[in-house]
Amino acid sequence: MSDNDQARLPRRHIAKIFIALAGTVFGLLVITFTSYFVSYLWQSKYGSAEDIARLNRELGGERFTLAADYPGPRPPADLKPYVRPGNPITGNPDGQVTILAFVDFECPFSQEGYPLFKAILDTYGPTARVVLKHLPLSTIHPDAAPAAEAAACAGEQDKFWDYADRLFTSKKLAREDLTAAAAELELDLNRFNRCLVSGKYRGDIEQDMRDAAELGVRGTPTYFINQRVIEGVVDRSTWDKAILSGLQ
């Protein structure tokens, strides 16, 4: 090997390190931009963090994050137009009852209500089509939007609902926690991380936010059960009445 070849080897090694570092920095910038962009989109429709805090002081209930001073949700005659191709669905796709669940992974009330929501899925899954809609309140929950994107990336590997279960139960949403949850589910981590950095599901999340605004959703969690609406954490009997009314 000539002296010139030996000199080129360290340069190549340094170039590879530089490219790897640049890729990592770019990925972090994309994730940060995504969080701020979704935050801006939410704020333009629902208000700033200060507005949300004021609403909850003045109007909010104890088990619901109120984010918009709307009169209340407006259930449409048909929920079908709001079931988008990118929305994760479980239960019976042809079920008599459709449930649209607008949630935020970082919302304490979405987290609190999740165990009962999961029990409802187990009970009524054969008769209900359950659709999850992302509504990250990014001005007050900065980790919500990246968590929503991570869940969508897990869905690429047919693990959306398992991954969502991990996030709701662990309540750990930092970047390293998102990767750890993927590892626990034995996802292809290279594929998962490439997906997360790409921001490919950002548009689906933004569409969910537009749907929420159109339907008059005021905060999280909000559930549409055919023409009925549940806001916040409620008891089992309230869920049963709402679903059984749709089965009559």
Secondary structure, DSSP 8 states (H G I E B T S, - for coil): --HHHHHHHHHHHHHHHHHHHHHHHHHHHHHHHHHHHHHHHHHHHH--HHHHHHHHHHT--TTSEE----S-----S-SGGG--TTS-EEE-TT-SEEEEEEE-TT-HHHHHHHHHHHHHHHHHTTTEEEEEEE---TTT-TTHHHHHHHHHHHHTTT-HHHHHHHHHHH---SHHHHHHHHHHTT--HHHHHHHHHHTTTHHHHHHHHHHHHHTT--EESEEEETTEEEES---HHHHHHHHHHHH-
